[in-house]
Amino acid sequence: MAETAKPQSFTDVVLLRTGLRHDVDHGSRAKARAKSKKIGEAFSRYGGAPSPAGLDPSRFSVVQANLLAALNHDLSAITV
């Protein structure tokens, strides 16, 4: 049985957690830049900015709500 791709929101949670909890600067510079870019793209999908640093703190609840809505949508689309 072929494995299907994970929903984007699932991948984004992993990326966002990695950016928050792990040192993304280890490894080669190219790999660190690529990882930071992916994390920024994931954050941008829900926050509209490539980094939490560029976002007004009052908007964080909106980012969380957007991510939760995407997860809810992806979870409801799973069929077994």
N, C-alpha and C positions, 0 to 999 in steps of 0.2 A: 504494500500500500504506500503510495507516494505521500510525502509530508507536504501539507499546504503551508503557504507563507503565513507568518504571524501577522495579525492586524497591526497597522501602523501605530495605533495608540499603545499597544503592548511594547513595541520596540522603543517608542518614545519614552515610556516610563523607565525602561532599563537605561537609556541614554541619559535622561535627566538625573536619575539616581547616581549614575557613574560620575556625572559632572559635579554632583553635590558631595558625594562621599569618598571619592577616590582622587588620587593625584593623577591628573590626565597628562601631565608634562613629562612623565617618564617614557623612555624609549627614544626613538629618533625624532628629530624636530619635525620631519614630514608627517610621521604618524601622529605626533601630538597635535599638530595643526589640523590634520584631517579629523581627529577625534573631537577637537574643540569646535570645528566647523559643523560636524554632525549634531553635537549637543546644542549649538546655537540655532541650527535649523529646527530642531525639535522644540526648543523653547519658543521660537518665533511662531510656530504653528498655533500655539495656545495663548501666547502673550503679546504677539505683534511686534516684539522687539527681540533682537538676537541674544540678549543677555538680561538677567535680572537687574544688572546695574543700570540699564537704560530704561527701566520701568518704574513709574511712580509706585511707592509701596501700597497705596490704596488700591492698586489694580491687581495685586496678588490673588485676592479672592476670585477675581474674574478669570485669571489664569487657571486656578484650581477648578473652578466650575467648568471651564472649557475642556480641560483634560478629563474631568469626571464624565462629562457628557459624551466625549469621544469614546471613553472606555465602556460606558453603558451601551452606546450604539454598537460597538464591536462585540461586546459580550452577547447582546441580544441577537446578533447575526450568526452566532455560532450554531451549527447544526451537528448533531451526532448521528 
